[in-house]
Amino acid sequence: MTAPTPGRRLRRVPLNLAALTVLAVSVFPVYWMVLTAFKPTRDIQARTPGFWPAHPTLEHFATAVSADGFWTFWRNSLTVTVGAVLLALAVALLAAFAVARMRWRGRRGFILMVFIAQMAPWEALLVSMFIIARDTGMLDRLSMLTLVYFMTTLPFTIVTLRGFLAAIPAELEEAAQMDGCGRTAAFRRVVLPLLAPGLMSTSLFGFITAWNEFAFANALIIKNQDDRTLPVWLSSFSNVFGTDWGATMAASTLFMLPVLLVFLVLQRRVTSGMIAGAVKG
């Protein structure tokens, strides 16, 4: 491989500067949030706040964790998110297999409808979802919120898994069937292990989407405040603590941690799964 010429390096400078600028603008608010969470209150209210806490403290995190309902709302968010992701994976796996491996009347129309559903702004359905939940007696229920998150993540999951399934040669299933496996056994033993990267990536997207969602959770959980999720709770966090910005930033940091941990874990497994799939193929 030849080294890049000086002229080529110079042409890359504006692109690199633009990339660094976008990175700094994107990361700085998160950095400032975490920084404020560790700062003492007197440093937060100072006229010239520093870019690093001189005396880090965990007092704000203790205040956030000890707030009323923190663990209840944490459990609600985790229950709704995991339930929606598992439902979306189960349904999307069957739908993606039918689209990628089978030939049936209306298949192209089904794919088109899935793409349209993926592009549609889900916030536009907020009023319709509220009316459906009200008329069916599903308001203030986490099960309704789980179904809504399931529907919002399902189109993307189908499209992504369809692409992964289409990349796996059908001859692998046929060879397994010739060796005595049924169609279900061939899919479970041959295709499913190779589909691990797709399952991981779609799980990551679904988890982030459902965990951070605010509009539906705020509209469908009205009376029963104990069924609120963390994003809705964070919206009223400033009212609980008044001007305690340190506790507010600490709660936001704690809210961000599960998404960050899931991203780091699944990112590594997606990479290893892709390498393993390439070797097996």
Summary of the structure (lengths in Angstrom):
residues: 281
radius of gyration: 23.7
end to end distance: 27.5
largest distance: 75.2
contacts: 783
relative contact order: 0.13
helix: 79%
strand: 0%
